């Protein structure tokens, strides 16, 4: 479900991209050192964005060191460390545990079962430390499962369930910024769910799996596609509106790059894949 909140690398300055990668590497290292290889494998760009956002908002003191790792054994890479990155790692573990547990429950995935077992102890400890976030993740993922079983098609409700738990994750400290952070996370969560549904639509249609858009025909058809693009744009606009109310200076260029440009990267790829398949089928029909 995650991995949609990414940067547009081509539009970043070199200095910004280096900083972005340092947070990504720092989060990866934090997950490995504190929670092991299983948690490290669940690393995603969405939580990297959160780490940068919270670092910028709360002006967290950050140390950056050059390090080697298994993925980069020869060249050293910059790796950032601070408490916001640690928080993002904690949230990554909580999310990953519930997702893996859900995969086992719904699909009897052995990977889901083994991964959940390895993260169970850490997750239980984190739920005690972050009861609000833990409850929101567990409750809304449960409701998502129920919505899928009941074949619910109310877009705002179903997509909003992901929004609710991501909104709580975005609220690190319950202070004057919590409502703007909650709004940011809520609408980004809706965007993530809608994007995931659009990307999975061909596969879900073939397997007759649940999907919000299963009865919508070709959502990337020339006449239909603008409607779905507008739906995503409206959701992102609400998240961006909350972001612009936050007093963020450092890393603002990176964060705006993600919100206004980077998040559309997967959409472009999804539509391109669709168009190429349509053209291939058209060519095949013309040949016959």
C-alpha positions as YAML, in Angstrom:
chain: A
units: angstrom
residues:
- id: 1
  name: UNK
  ca: [0.00, 0.00, 0.00]
- id: 2
  name: UNK
  ca: [2.87, 2.37, 0.62]
- id: 3
  name: UNK
  ca: [5.71, 3.75, -1.48]
- id: 4
  name: UNK
  ca: [3.81, 6.50, -3.29]
- id: 5
  name: UNK
  ca: [5.16, 9.54, -1.41]
- id: 6
  name: UNK
  ca: [8.41, 9.96, -3.30]
- id: 7
  name: UNK
  ca: [10.51, 12.82, -4.68]
- id: 8
  name: UNK
  ca: [10.86, 13.93, -8.28]
- id: 9
  name: UNK
  ca: [14.63, 13.48, -8.45]
- id: 10
  name: UNK
  ca: [15.03, 15.45, -11.68]
- id: 11
  name: UNK
  ca: [13.60, 18.58, -10.05]
- id: 12
  name: UNK
  ca: [15.74, 18.46, -6.91]
- id: 13
  name: UNK
  ca: [18.95, 20.37, -6.47]
- id: 14
  name: UNK
  ca: [21.98, 18.17, -5.82]
- id: 15
  name: UNK
  ca: [22.22, 19.43, -2.24]
- id: 16
  name: UNK
  ca: [18.54, 18.61, -1.64]
- id: 17
  name: UNK
  ca: [18.83, 15.15, -3.13]
- id: 18
  name: UNK
  ca: [21.87, 14.41, -0.97]
- id: 19
  name: UNK
  ca: [19.92, 15.48, 2.11]
- id: 20
  name: UNK
  ca: [16.94, 13.37, 1.08]
- id: 21
  name: UNK
  ca: [19.10, 10.29, 0.61]
- id: 22
  name: UNK
  ca: [20.75, 10.87, 3.98]
- id: 23
  name: UNK
  ca: [17.34, 10.62, 5.66]
- id: 24
  name: UNK
  ca: [16.46, 7.51, 3.67]
- id: 25
  name: UNK
  ca: [19.77, 5.86, 4.61]
- id: 26
  name: UNK
  ca: [19.40, 7.03, 8.21]
- id: 27
  name: UNK
  ca: [15.94, 5.49, 8.48]
- id: 28
  name: UNK
  ca: [17.21, 2.26, 6.94]
- id: 29
  name: UNK
  ca: [20.08, 2.08, 9.43]
- id: 30
  name: UNK
  ca: [17.82, 2.94, 12.37]
- id: 31
  name: UNK
  ca: [15.42, 0.12, 11.47]
- id: 32
  name: UNK
  ca: [18.27, -2.37, 11.16]
- id: 33
  name: UNK
  ca: [20.04, -1.44, 14.40]
- id: 34
  name: UNK
  ca: [16.91, -1.26, 16.55]
- id: 35
  name: UNK
  ca: [14.59, -3.83, 14.99]
- id: 36
  name: UNK
  ca: [16.62, -6.13, 12.74]
- id: 37
  name: UNK
  ca: [16.64, -7.17, 9.11]
- id: 38
  name: UNK
  ca: [12.91, -7.86, 8.87]
- id: 39
  name: UNK
  ca: [12.02, -4.30, 9.83]
- id: 40
  name: UNK
  ca: [14.74, -2.94, 7.56]
- id: 41
  name: UNK
  ca: [13.13, -4.73, 4.62]
- id: 42
  name: UNK
  ca: [9.91, -2.76, 5.27]
- id: 43
  name: UNK
  ca: [11.63, 0.57, 4.68]
- id: 44
  name: UNK
  ca: [9.59, 2.92, 2.47]
- id: 45
  name: UNK
  ca: [9.71, 6.45, 1.12]
- id: 46
  name: UNK
  ca: [6.49, 7.52, 2.85]
- id: 47
  name: UNK
  ca: [8.13, 7.29, 6.29]
- id: 48
  name: UNK
  ca: [11.23, 9.02, 4.93]
- id: 49
  name: UNK
  ca: [8.99, 11.95, 4.02]
- id: 50
  name: UNK
  ca: [7.55, 11.95, 7.55]
- id: 51
  name: UNK
  ca: [11.04, 11.96, 9.09]
- id: 52
  name: UNK
  ca: [12.04, 15.00, 7.01]
- id: 53
  name: UNK
  ca: [8.76, 16.79, 7.73]
- id: 54
  name: UNK
  ca: [9.03, 16.37, 11.51]
- id: 55
  name: UNK
  ca: [12.73, 17.23, 11.50]
- id: 56
  name: UNK
  ca: [11.99, 20.47, 9.66]
- id: 57
  name: UNK
  ca: [8.95, 21.43, 11.76]
- id: 58
  name: UNK
  ca: [10.55, 20.79, 15.14]
- id: 59
  name: UNK
  ca: [14.05, 21.83, 14.06]
- id: 60
  name: UNK
  ca: [15.47, 18.57, 15.35]
- id: 61
  name: UNK
  ca: [19.22, 18.51, 15.88]
- id: 62
  name: UNK
  ca: [20.54, 16.17, 13.21]
- id: 63
  name: UNK
  ca: [23.91, 14.47, 12.88]
- id: 64
  name: UNK
  ca: [25.06, 13.28, 9.46]
- id: 65
  name: UNK
  ca: [27.89, 10.80, 9.04]
- id: 66
  name: UNK
  ca: [29.30, 8.93, 6.08]
- id: 67
  name: UNK
  ca: [28.84, 5.18, 6.45]
- id: 68
  name: UNK
  ca: [29.05, 1.93, 4.53]
- id: 69
  name: UNK
  ca: [26.35, -0.72, 4.59]
- id: 70
  name: UNK
  ca: [25.53, -4.07, 2.98]
- id: 71
  name: UNK
  ca: [23.88, -2.36, 0.02]
- id: 72
  name: UNK
  ca: [26.76, 0.08, -0.39]
- id: 73
  name: UNK
  ca: [29.86, -1.77, 0.84]
- id: 74
  name: UNK
  ca: [32.40, 0.15, -1.24]
- id: 75
  name: UNK
  ca: [31.27, 3.77, -1.31]
- id: 76
  name: UNK
  ca: [30.28, 5.59, 1.84]
- id: 77
  name: UNK
  ca: [26.90, 7.32, 1.92]
- id: 78
  name: UNK
  ca: [25.65, 10.10, 4.16]
- id: 79
  name: UNK
  ca: [23.35, 8.85, 6.90]
- id: 80
  name: UNK
  ca: [21.26, 11.16, 9.12]
- id: 81
  name: UNK
  ca: [20.33, 10.53, 12.74]
- id: 82
  name: UNK
  ca: [17.84, 12.29, 15.02]
- id: 83
  name: UNK
  ca: [14.78, 11.60, 17.16]
- id: 84
  name: UNK
  ca: [12.33, 12.27, 14.31]
- id: 85
  name: UNK
  ca: [14.00, 9.50, 12.28]
- id: 86
  name: UNK
  ca: [13.70, 7.18, 15.28]
- id: 87
  name: UNK
  ca: [9.99, 8.01, 15.54]
- id: 88
  name: UNK
  ca: [9.51, 7.30, 11.82]
- id: 89
  name: UNK
  ca: [11.24, 3.94, 12.33]
- id: 90
  name: UNK
  ca: [8.89, 3.13, 15.21]
- id: 91
  name: UNK
  ca: [5.88, 3.93, 13.02]
- id: 92
  name: UNK
  ca: [7.31, 1.83, 10.21]
- id: 93
  name: UNK
  ca: [7.46, -1.19, 12.52]
- id: 94
  name: UNK
  ca: [3.90, -0.65, 13.78]
- id: 95
  name: UNK
  ca: [2.57, -0.32, 10.24]
- id: 96
  name: UNK
  ca: [4.59, -3.25, 8.94]
- id: 97
  name: UNK
  ca: [3.42, -5.59, 11.68]
- id: 98
  name: UNK
  ca: [-0.26, -4.87, 11.03]
- id: 99
  name: UNK
  ca: [0.22, -5.12, 7.26]
- id: 100
  name: UNK
  ca: [2.06, -8.46, 7.52]
- id: 101
  name: UNK
  ca: [-0.54, -9.79, 9.93]
- id: 102
  name: UNK
  ca: [-3.28, -8.70, 7.53]
- id: 103
  name: UNK
  ca: [-1.51, -10.41, 4.61]
- id: 104
  name: UNK
  ca: [-1.51, -13.69, 6.53]
- id: 105
  name: UNK
  ca: [-5.16, -13.30, 7.53]
- id: 106
  name: UNK
  ca: [-6.43, -12.40, 4.04]
- id: 107
  name: UNK
  ca: [-4.10, -14.30, 1.73]
- id: 108
  name: UNK
  ca: [-2.50, -16.90, 4.03]
- id: 109
  name: UNK
  ca: [0.85, -15.42, 3.03]
- id: 110
  name: UNK
  ca: [3.71, -17.33, 4.64]
- id: 111
  name: UNK
  ca: [5.90, -14.25, 4.28]
- id: 112
  name: UNK
  ca: [3.24, -12.27, 6.13]
- id: 113
  name: UNK
  ca: [3.02, -14.87, 8.89]
- id: 114
  name: UNK
  ca: [6.78, -15.16, 9.43]
- id: 115
  name: UNK
  ca: [7.36, -11.40, 9.20]
- id: 116
  name: UNK
  ca: [4.58, -10.65, 11.67]
- id: 117
  name: UNK
  ca: [5.97, -13.23, 14.09]
- id: 118
  name: UNK
  ca: [9.40, -11.59, 13.98]
- id: 119
  name: UNK
  ca: [7.98, -8.10, 14.57]
- id: 120
  name: UNK
  ca: [5.32, -9.06, 17.13]
- id: 121
  name: UNK
  ca: [7.34, -8.38, 20.29]
- id: 122
  name: UNK
  ca: [8.61, -5.01, 19.05]
- id: 123
  name: UNK
  ca: [5.12, -4.04, 17.91]
- id: 124
  name: UNK
  ca: [3.58, -4.85, 21.29]
- id: 125
  name: UNK
  ca: [6.19, -2.71, 23.04]
- id: 126
  name: UNK
  ca: [5.59, 0.17, 20.61]
- id: 127
  name: UNK
  ca: [1.81, 0.02, 21.15]
- id: 128
  name: UNK
  ca: [2.42, 0.62, 24.85]
- id: 129
  name: UNK
  ca: [4.70, 3.54, 24.01]
- id: 130
  name: UNK
  ca: [2.38, 5.01, 21.36]
- id: 131
  name: UNK
  ca: [-1.15, 3.90, 22.35]
- id: 132
  name: UNK
  ca: [-2.91, 6.53, 20.19]
- id: 133
  name: UNK
  ca: [-1.03, 5.65, 17.01]
- id: 134
  name: UNK
  ca: [-1.12, 1.90, 17.69]
- id: 135
  name: UNK
  ca: [-4.88, 1.90, 18.26]
- id: 136
  name: UNK
  ca: [-5.51, 3.99, 15.12]
- id: 137
  name: UNK
  ca: [-3.43, 1.66, 12.92]
- id: 138
  name: UNK
  ca: [-4.95, -1.54, 14.31]
- id: 139
  name: UNK
  ca: [-8.55, -0.30, 14.31]
- id: 140
  name: UNK
  ca: [-8.56, 1.24, 10.84]
- id: 141
  name: UNK
  ca: [-6.79, -1.70, 9.19]
- id: 142
  name: UNK
  ca: [-9.44, -3.93, 10.78]
- id: 143
  name: UNK
  ca: [-12.18, -1.69, 9.37]
- id: 144
  name: UNK
  ca: [-10.48, -1.81, 5.96]
- id: 145
  name: UNK
  ca: [-10.65, -5.59, 6.06]
- id: 146
  name: UNK
  ca: [-14.36, -5.44, 6.92]
- id: 147
  name: UNK
  ca: [-15.01, -2.92, 4.14]
- id: 148
  name: UNK
  ca: [-13.37, -5.25, 1.62]
- id: 149
  name: UNK
  ca: [-15.41, -8.24, 2.79]
- id: 150
  name: UNK
  ca: [-18.62, -6.21, 2.58]
- id: 151
  name: UNK
  ca: [-17.60, -4.87, -0.86]
- id: 152
  name: UNK
  ca: [-18.10, -1.27, 0.27]
- id: 153
  name: UNK
  ca: [-17.76, 1.24, -2.57]
- id: 154
  name: UNK
  ca: [-18.04, 4.53, -0.63]
- id: 155
  name: UNK
  ca: [-14.79, 6.14, -1.73]
- id: 156
  name: UNK
  ca: [-14.56, 8.75, 1.03]
- id: 157
  name: UNK
  ca: [-15.19, 6.20, 3.76]
- id: 158
  name: UNK
  ca: [-12.89, 3.44, 2.54]
- id: 159
  name: UNK
  ca: [-10.00, 5.69, 1.50]
- id: 160
  name: UNK
  ca: [-10.54, 7.70, 4.67]
- id: 161
  name: UNK
  ca: [-9.67, 4.68, 6.83]
- id: 162
  name: UNK
  ca: [-6.08, 4.84, 5.61]
- id: 163
  name: UNK
  ca: [-6.25, 8.59, 6.07]
- id: 164
  name: UNK
  ca: [-7.30, 8.23, 9.71]
- id: 165
  name: UNK
  ca: [-4.36, 6.08, 10.78]
- id: 166
  name: UNK
  ca: [-1.80, 8.00, 8.74]
- id: 167
  name: UNK
  ca: [-3.14, 11.22, 10.26]
- id: 168
  name: UNK
  ca: [-2.45, 9.88, 13.75]
- id: 169
  name: UNK
  ca: [1.02, 8.75, 12.70]
- id: 170
  name: UNK
  ca: [1.82, 12.26, 11.44]
- id: 171
  name: UNK
  ca: [1.00, 13.66, 14.90]
- id: 172
  name: UNK
  ca: [4.23, 13.05, 16.79]
- id: 173
  name: UNK
  ca: [3.65, 15.58, 19.57]
- id: 174
  name: UNK
  ca: [0.20, 16.71, 20.66]
- id: 175
  name: UNK
  ca: [0.81, 20.45, 20.40]
- id: 176
  name: UNK
  ca: [-0.31, 23.48, 18.38]
- id: 177
  name: UNK
  ca: [0.74, 21.82, 15.11]
- id: 178
  name: UNK
  ca: [-1.14, 18.56, 15.63]
- id: 179
  name: UNK
  ca: [-4.29, 19.46, 13.66]
- id: 180
  name: UNK
  ca: [-2.37, 20.60, 10.59]
- id: 181
  name: UNK
  ca: [-0.19, 17.48, 10.75]
- id: 182
  name: UNK
  ca: [-3.26, 15.31, 11.19]
- id: 183
  name: UNK
  ca: [-4.89, 16.92, 8.16]
- id: 184
  name: UNK
  ca: [-1.73, 16.45, 6.10]
- id: 185
  name: UNK
  ca: [-1.53, 12.79, 7.01]
- id: 186
  name: UNK
  ca: [-5.25, 12.17, 6.55]
- id: 187
  name: UNK
  ca: [-5.36, 13.43, 2.97]
- id: 188
  name: UNK
  ca: [-2.04, 11.83, 2.06]
- id: 189
  name: UNK
  ca: [-3.44, 8.57, 3.40]
- id: 190
  name: UNK
  ca: [-6.50, 8.91, 1.18]
- id: 191
  name: UNK
  ca: [-4.23, 9.64, -1.78]
- id: 192
  name: UNK
  ca: [-2.12, 6.55, -1.06]
- id: 193
  name: UNK
  ca: [-5.17, 4.29, -0.86]
- id: 194
  name: UNK
  ca: [-6.68, 5.67, -4.08]
- id: 195
  name: UNK
  ca: [-3.38, 5.36, -5.93]
- id: 196
  name: UNK
  ca: [-2.96, 1.80, -4.72]
- id: 197
  name: UNK
  ca: [-6.48, 0.93, -5.87]
- id: 198
  name: UNK
  ca: [-5.88, 2.44, -9.31]
- id: 199
  name: UNK
  ca: [-2.57, 0.61, -9.71]
- id: 200
  name: UNK
  ca: [-4.04, -2.74, -8.61]
- id: 201
  name: UNK
  ca: [-7.20, -2.42, -10.69]
- id: 202
  name: UNK
  ca: [-6.08, -4.60, -13.67]
- id: 203
  name: UNK
  ca: [-4.85, -7.35, -11.34]
- id: 204
  name: UNK
  ca: [-7.92, -7.15, -9.10]
- id: 205
  name: UNK
  ca: [-10.25, -7.22, -12.10]
- id: 206
  name: UNK
  ca: [-8.55, -10.34, -13.45]
- id: 207
  name: UNK
  ca: [-8.72, -12.11, -10.08]
- id: 208
  name: UNK
  ca: [-12.09, -10.61, -9.15]
- id: 209
  name: UNK
  ca: [-10.61, -9.16, -5.96]
- id: 210
  name: UNK
  ca: [-12.13, -6.24, -4.09]
- id: 211
  name: UNK
  ca: [-11.30, -2.82, -5.54]
- id: 212
  name: UNK
  ca: [-13.05, 0.53, -5.13]
- id: 213
  name: UNK
  ca: [-12.97, 1.05, -8.90]
- id: 214
  name: UNK
  ca: [-13.89, -2.46, -10.00]
- id: 215
  name: UNK
  ca: [-17.21, -1.34, -11.52]
- id: 216
  name: UNK
  ca: [-15.84, 1.84, -13.08]
- id: 217
  name: UNK
  ca: [-14.74, 0.52, -16.46]
- id: 218
  name: UNK
  ca: [-11.49, 1.87, -17.91]
- id: 219
  name: UNK
  ca: [-10.43, 4.57, -15.45]
- id: 220
  name: UNK
  ca: [-7.62, 5.67, -17.77]
- id: 221
  name: UNK
  ca: [-9.82, 6.05, -20.81]
- id: 222
  name: UNK
  ca: [-9.43, 9.50, -22.38]
- id: 223
  name: UNK
  ca: [-12.91, 10.56, -21.29]
- id: 224
  name: UNK
  ca: [-12.73, 9.07, -17.80]
- id: 225
  name: UNK
  ca: [-9.12, 9.72, -16.71]
- id: 226
  name: UNK
  ca: [-9.52, 13.47, -15.96]
- id: 227
  name: UNK
  ca: [-12.20, 12.64, -13.38]
- id: 228
  name: UNK
  ca: [-9.88, 10.36, -11.42]
- id: 229
  name: UNK
  ca: [-6.92, 12.70, -11.77]
- id: 230
  name: UNK
  ca: [-9.09, 15.51, -10.35]
- id: 231
  name: UNK
  ca: [-10.08, 13.27, -7.43]
- id: 232
  name: UNK
  ca: [-6.41, 12.74, -6.58]
- id: 233
  name: UNK
  ca: [-5.57, 16.42, -7.14]
- id: 234
  name: UNK
  ca: [-8.32, 17.57, -4.77]
- id: 235
  name: UNK
  ca: [-7.12, 15.21, -2.05]
- id: 236
  name: UNK
  ca: [-3.52, 16.37, -2.42]
- id: 237
  name: UNK
  ca: [-4.59, 20.02, -2.38]
- id: 238
  name: UNK
  ca: [-6.04, 19.58, 1.12]
- id: 239
  name: UNK
  ca: [-2.81, 18.00, 2.34]
- id: 240
  name: UNK
  ca: [-0.70, 20.75, 0.76]
- id: 241
  name: UNK
  ca: [-2.96, 23.42, 2.28]
- id: 242
  name: UNK
  ca: [-2.23, 22.06, 5.77]
- id: 243
  name: UNK
  ca: [1.49, 21.84, 4.98]
- id: 244
  name: UNK
  ca: [1.68, 25.49, 3.94]
- id: 245
  name: UNK
  ca: [0.34, 26.55, 7.35]
- id: 246
  name: UNK
  ca: [3.33, 24.96, 9.09]
- id: 247
  name: UNK
  ca: [6.37, 27.19, 9.85]
- id: 248
  name: UNK
  ca: [8.87, 25.14, 7.85]
- id: 249
  name: UNK
  ca: [12.03, 26.61, 6.37]
- id: 250
  name: UNK
  ca: [14.70, 23.92, 6.29]
- id: 251
  name: UNK
  ca: [14.04, 21.12, 3.79]
- id: 252
  name: UNK
  ca: [11.00, 23.04, 2.49]
- id: 253
  name: UNK
  ca: [12.22, 22.54, -1.08]
- id: 254
  name: UNK
  ca: [12.34, 18.76, -0.64]
- id: 255
  name: UNK
  ca: [8.92, 18.60, 1.00]
- id: 256
  name: UNK
  ca: [7.28, 20.76, -1.66]
- id: 257
  name: UNK
  ca: [8.94, 18.70, -4.36]
- id: 258
  name: UNK
  ca: [7.27, 15.59, -2.94]
- id: 259
  name: UNK
  ca: [3.83, 17.15, -2.42]
- id: 260
  name: UNK
  ca: [3.56, 19.04, -5.70]
- id: 261
  name: UNK
  ca: [5.53, 16.84, -8.06]
- id: 262
  name: UNK
  ca: [7.02, 13.61, -6.72]
- id: 263
  name: UNK
  ca: [3.73, 12.00, -5.66]
- id: 264
  name: UNK
  ca: [2.61, 12.01, -9.30]
- id: 265
  name: UNK
  ca: [5.52, 9.84, -10.45]
- id: 266
  name: UNK
  ca: [3.75, 6.52, -9.90]
- id: 267
  name: UNK
  ca: [0.55, 7.86, -11.47]
- id: 268
  name: UNK
  ca: [2.43, 8.71, -14.65]
- id: 269
  name: UNK
  ca: [3.95, 5.21, -14.72]
- id: 270
  name: UNK
  ca: [0.59, 3.53, -14.10]
- id: 271
  name: UNK
  ca: [-1.05, 5.46, -16.92]
- id: 272
  name: UNK
  ca: [1.90, 4.84, -19.24]
- id: 273
  name: UNK
  ca: [1.72, 1.09, -18.59]
- id: 274
  name: UNK
  ca: [-2.02, 1.17, -19.28]
- id: 275
  name: UNK
  ca: [-1.62, 3.12, -22.52]
- id: 276
  name: UNK
  ca: [1.13, 0.81, -23.76]
- id: 277
  name: UNK
  ca: [-1.04, -2.25, -23.10]
- id: 278
  name: UNK
  ca: [-4.01, -0.67, -24.90]
- id: 279
  name: UNK
  ca: [-1.81, 0.19, -27.89]
- id: 280
  name: UNK
  ca: [-0.34, -3.33, -27.97]
- id: 281
  name: UNK
  ca: [-3.82, -4.86, -28.01]
- id: 282
  name: UNK
  ca: [-4.90, -2.45, -30.72]
- id: 283
  name: UNK
  ca: [-1.91, -3.39, -32.87]
- id: 284
  name: UNK
  ca: [-2.60, -7.08, -32.34]
- id: 285
  name: UNK
  ca: [-6.23, -6.67, -33.40]
- id: 286
  name: UNK
  ca: [-5.22, -4.74, -36.52]
- id: 287
  name: UNK
  ca: [-2.80, -7.49, -37.51]
- id: 288
  name: UNK
  ca: [-5.52, -10.10, -37.26]
...
